[in-house]
Amino acid sequence: MDLRSLKELVRQGEGDRLEFKLKSNHPERIVREIVAFANSGGGKLLIGVGDDKTIKGLKYADEDEYILVRAIEKYCTPEIRYRMERVQLPDEREVLVFHILHSPDKPHYVIDEEGNRRAYVRVADRSVQASKEMREIMRRARQERDVRFQYGEKEQKLMQLLDKQKSVTVDSFASTAGIPRNMASRTLVLLVLANVLEVHPDEVVDRFTMAML
């Protein structure tokens, strides 16, 4: 990537495939963006670019590269595929560009110092923690191809609910169908895997809609 291509990319602004970081401070937080890209459609992480689209670059790019590569190795599991390049600026500073590939091995997790694991997904220009349902969908999507389900009373109630409103949550479905939450969760996950529903992750609550044909 040359400087002109970098400027064109930055002009687009942050989004579901692009994230800016001015410095490599708090690498344990930056890896959340990398995990979110791997768990979603892939993306690019630019180090040395501000949220306001200013391209300031890094004075000691070697150090930043070392810190971030080590952080990816230490905090991300399973291993994430990516490639990195540097873009030279006129003032001898550099921008690090991490290209994170869409992963067949998701869900990927960030491991903190206490050993806790958290998965993240990309929602617009934010990386949000993945719900239990999103983690299950990612896990099973890599294993199951021809997913079938039985259309019963609870599925009928779900379709009636979706006829009245555009989306449902696990809790609203459980309440309407009069079933335990874990059963509602399993049903929605199965219907997403069967391509009957689409899931729309959010940092507050996931929503499920009818899949677009």
C-alpha positions as CSV (number, residue, x, y, z in Angstrom):
1,M,0.0,0.0,0.0
2,D,1.4,3.4,-0.9
3,L,0.7,6.8,0.7
4,R,-2.0,7.7,-1.8
5,S,-3.9,4.4,-1.2
6,L,-3.6,5.0,2.5
7,K,-5.1,8.5,2.3
8,E,-8.0,7.2,0.2
9,L,-8.6,4.4,2.7
10,V,-8.6,6.9,5.7
11,R,-10.9,9.2,3.9
12,Q,-13.6,6.5,4.1
13,G,-13.6,6.7,7.8
14,E,-14.0,3.9,10.4
15,G,-16.6,1.2,9.6
16,D,-17.3,-2.5,9.9
17,R,-14.0,-3.3,8.0
18,L,-11.8,-0.4,9.1
19,E,-10.4,0.8,12.5
20,F,-8.0,3.6,13.4
21,K,-5.7,3.7,16.4
22,L,-3.3,6.6,16.9
23,K,-0.8,4.7,19.0
24,S,-0.2,1.1,20.2
25,N,-1.0,2.1,23.8
26,H,-3.0,-0.6,25.7
27,P,-2.3,-3.4,23.2
28,E,-4.5,-5.7,25.3
29,R,-7.5,-3.5,24.2
30,I,-6.4,-3.2,20.6
31,V,-6.5,-6.9,20.1
32,R,-10.2,-6.7,20.6
33,E,-10.5,-5.0,17.2
34,I,-8.4,-7.7,15.6
35,V,-10.5,-10.5,17.2
36,A,-13.7,-8.7,16.1
37,F,-12.5,-8.5,12.5
38,A,-11.5,-12.2,12.4
39,N,-14.9,-13.2,13.9
40,S,-16.7,-11.0,11.3
41,G,-15.8,-10.4,7.7
42,G,-12.2,-9.4,8.2
43,G,-10.8,-5.9,8.1
44,K,-7.9,-3.5,8.4
45,L,-6.5,-1.9,11.5
46,L,-4.4,1.2,11.0
47,I,-1.9,2.2,13.7
48,G,-0.8,5.8,13.5
49,V,-4.2,7.3,12.4
50,G,-6.5,9.3,14.6
51,D,-10.3,9.0,15.0
52,D,-10.5,12.4,13.3
53,K,-8.7,10.9,10.2
54,T,-5.4,12.7,10.8
55,I,-2.5,10.6,9.6
56,K,0.2,11.3,12.2
57,G,2.2,8.1,11.9
58,L,4.5,6.4,14.3
59,K,8.0,7.7,15.1
60,Y,9.3,4.3,16.4
61,A,7.3,1.9,14.2
62,D,9.6,-1.1,15.1
63,E,8.6,-0.8,18.7
64,D,4.9,-0.6,17.9
65,E,5.1,-3.5,15.6
66,Y,6.9,-5.6,18.2
67,I,4.3,-4.7,20.9
68,L,1.3,-5.5,18.8
69,V,2.6,-8.8,17.3
70,R,3.5,-10.0,20.8
71,A,0.0,-8.9,22.0
72,I,-1.7,-10.9,19.2
73,E,0.3,-14.0,20.1
74,K,-0.4,-13.5,23.8
75,Y,-4.0,-12.5,24.0
76,C,-5.7,-14.0,21.0
77,T,-6.9,-17.6,20.7
78,P,-7.1,-19.6,18.5
79,E,-4.3,-18.2,16.3
80,I,-5.4,-15.4,14.0
81,R,-4.3,-15.1,10.4
82,Y,-3.1,-11.7,9.3
83,R,-0.5,-9.8,7.4
84,M,1.1,-6.5,8.2
85,E,2.7,-3.8,6.1
86,R,4.2,-0.3,6.7
87,V,3.3,2.8,4.8
88,Q,6.1,5.5,4.8
89,L,5.1,9.1,5.4
90,P,7.0,12.1,4.2
91,D,8.3,13.0,7.7
92,E,10.0,9.6,8.2
93,R,7.1,8.4,10.3
94,E,5.2,5.2,9.4
95,V,1.7,3.8,9.6
96,L,1.2,0.1,10.4
97,V,-1.5,-1.6,8.5
98,F,-2.8,-4.9,9.8
99,H,-4.9,-6.9,7.3
100,I,-7.0,-9.3,9.3
101,L,-8.5,-12.1,7.3
102,H,-12.0,-13.6,7.7
103,S,-11.4,-16.7,9.7
104,P,-12.7,-20.3,9.3
105,D,-11.7,-21.0,12.9
106,K,-14.0,-18.6,14.7
107,P,-15.0,-17.8,17.4
108,H,-11.7,-16.2,18.4
109,Y,-11.2,-14.9,21.9
110,V,-9.3,-12.3,23.8
111,I,-7.6,-13.8,26.9
112,D,-7.1,-11.3,29.8
113,E,-4.4,-11.6,32.5
114,E,-6.8,-13.6,34.7
115,G,-7.4,-16.1,32.0
116,N,-10.9,-15.0,31.1
117,R,-12.0,-15.4,27.5
118,R,-14.2,-13.0,25.6
119,A,-15.2,-13.0,22.0
120,Y,-15.9,-9.8,20.0
121,V,-17.7,-9.1,16.7
122,R,-17.7,-6.0,14.5
123,V,-20.9,-3.9,14.5
124,A,-20.6,-0.9,12.2
125,D,-17.6,1.0,13.5
126,R,-17.5,-0.7,16.9
127,S,-16.2,-4.0,18.3
128,V,-18.7,-5.4,20.8
129,Q,-18.6,-8.4,23.0
130,A,-20.3,-11.5,21.4
131,S,-23.3,-12.9,23.1
132,K,-23.7,-16.6,24.0
133,E,-25.9,-17.0,20.9
134,M,-23.3,-15.4,18.6
135,R,-20.6,-17.6,20.0
136,E,-22.7,-20.7,19.5
137,I,-23.6,-19.6,15.9
138,M,-19.9,-19.1,15.0
139,R,-18.9,-22.4,16.6
140,R,-21.5,-24.5,14.9
141,A,-21.4,-22.7,11.6
142,R,-17.9,-24.2,11.0
143,Q,-19.1,-27.7,11.7
144,E,-22.6,-28.0,10.3
145,R,-23.6,-27.6,6.7
146,D,-27.1,-29.0,6.1
147,V,-29.0,-27.9,9.2
148,R,-32.6,-29.1,9.6
149,F,-35.2,-28.4,12.2
150,Q,-38.7,-29.5,13.1
151,Y,-41.5,-26.9,12.6
152,G,-43.5,-27.1,15.9
153,E,-45.6,-25.0,18.2
154,K,-42.7,-22.8,19.4
155,E,-41.5,-22.1,15.8
156,Q,-45.1,-21.3,14.8
157,K,-45.4,-18.8,17.7
158,L,-42.0,-17.3,16.6
159,M,-43.3,-16.7,13.0
160,Q,-46.5,-15.2,14.3
161,L,-44.4,-12.8,16.4
162,L,-42.2,-11.9,13.5
163,D,-45.4,-11.2,11.5
164,K,-46.3,-8.5,14.0
165,Q,-42.8,-7.0,14.5
166,K,-39.7,-6.8,12.5
167,S,-37.4,-8.4,15.0
168,V,-37.3,-10.5,18.2
169,T,-34.8,-11.0,21.0
170,V,-34.2,-14.2,22.9
171,D,-36.2,-12.8,25.9
172,S,-39.2,-11.6,23.8
173,F,-39.4,-14.9,22.0
174,A,-39.2,-16.9,25.3
175,S,-41.9,-14.7,26.9
176,T,-44.3,-14.9,23.9
177,A,-43.9,-18.6,23.4
178,G,-44.0,-19.4,27.1
179,I,-40.7,-21.4,27.0
180,P,-37.5,-21.3,29.0
181,R,-34.9,-18.8,27.9
182,N,-32.3,-21.5,27.1
183,M,-34.9,-23.3,24.8
184,A,-35.6,-20.0,23.0
185,S,-31.9,-19.4,22.6
186,R,-31.3,-22.9,21.1
187,T,-34.2,-22.4,18.7
188,L,-33.1,-19.1,17.4
189,V,-29.5,-20.3,17.0
190,L,-30.7,-23.3,15.0
191,L,-32.9,-21.2,12.7
192,V,-30.0,-18.9,12.0
193,L,-27.8,-21.9,11.1
194,A,-30.7,-23.1,8.9
195,N,-30.7,-19.7,7.1
196,V,-34.3,-19.1,8.2
197,L,-33.3,-16.2,10.4
198,E,-30.6,-13.6,10.5
199,V,-28.9,-12.4,13.7
200,H,-27.9,-8.8,14.2
201,P,-25.4,-8.5,17.1
202,D,-25.4,-5.5,19.4
203,E,-23.6,-4.5,22.6
204,V,-27.0,-4.3,24.4
205,V,-29.0,-7.2,23.0
206,D,-29.0,-9.2,19.8
207,R,-32.0,-9.1,17.5
208,F,-33.2,-11.7,15.1
209,T,-35.1,-11.1,11.8
210,M,-36.3,-13.2,8.9
211,A,-33.6,-14.0,6.5
212,M,-33.6,-12.1,3.2
213,L,-34.3,-14.4,0.3
